[in-house]
Amino acid sequence: MQLTGTQEERVAAAIEFYKVRRSPGLDHDAVVEAYRKAGVPFTEAAEKLFREWNGVFDGERWYEEGHSYRMDFFMSLFNCDFSFYEPKPVDESAEDENLSAPAIMRKHYGADTVPVGYGGYYYQGYVFICPNGKLLMWHDYNPRDEFWEYDSLDELIQGELSFHCVGRVEKIVDSVGFEGSVEERLLAAVQFARKHGGFKNCQLIRYNGFPFDTSRMPADLSLPDGELCELLLKIMQEQELLGEHDIKWMFIAEE
């Protein structure tokens, strides 16, 4: 979907785009069990955030204005790295300089401040939720006592994208990862394109995240697989982009 308006309006429209197209997301009971095993309380605030946002950002792809490659921005909720969380009680009398970042956070924001995901632009950070619903973001390059505070996830996303003009968003609806030889990867790409009505509807991605230009592939896929593979190989060689593992994955997205 192409975005217009102010940056704030663009980000708000992008969030609404993903909300309308939310996927089933993570299994609630599995998430609660993962928290239990890690010794992390699945708080009322975490439950509320899960109900509101689960599945919204599955398959998200954001594009900066004027660029054809996606922005290095994403949000991953409730796929948590619990190693950063310290479930032991915090010594309230200890000086901050003697505490770790998560201990400082729980000391000042409440013992039931828990991790709920990670994400952001380029240097992704840990996201936590306080008992009152306030969100905190901490990056490992921040001082131990420096947490960015947000009243909502919408506000957090607006903050992370404040210096980047979002021009377009899309949501992946099907994808395939490639393994094996170059020939096996080419064949898998052709078969995926057949499944979705041609290369014009799909994006073929290199190992470094950049797309191949497949615009010269024929719209008519009546040719045998072998001939289509040869043509795709030729196009890639002309772009001087083909290596043993250059064909990484392929997807089709809804705009």
Secondary structure, DSSP 8 states (H G I E B T S, - for coil): -B--S-HHHHHHHHHHHHHHT----S-HHHHHHHHHHHT----HHHHHHHHHHTTTTTTEEEEETT-SSB-SEEEEES---GGG---S---TTS-GGGS-HHHHHHHHH-TT-EEEEEEEESS-EEEEE-TTS-EEEE-TTS-TT--EEESSHHHHHHHHTTTS-EEEEEEEEEEEE--S-HHHHHHHHHHHHHHTTSGGG-EEEETTS-B---TTS-S---S-HHHHHHHHHHHHHHTT---TT-EEEEEEEE-
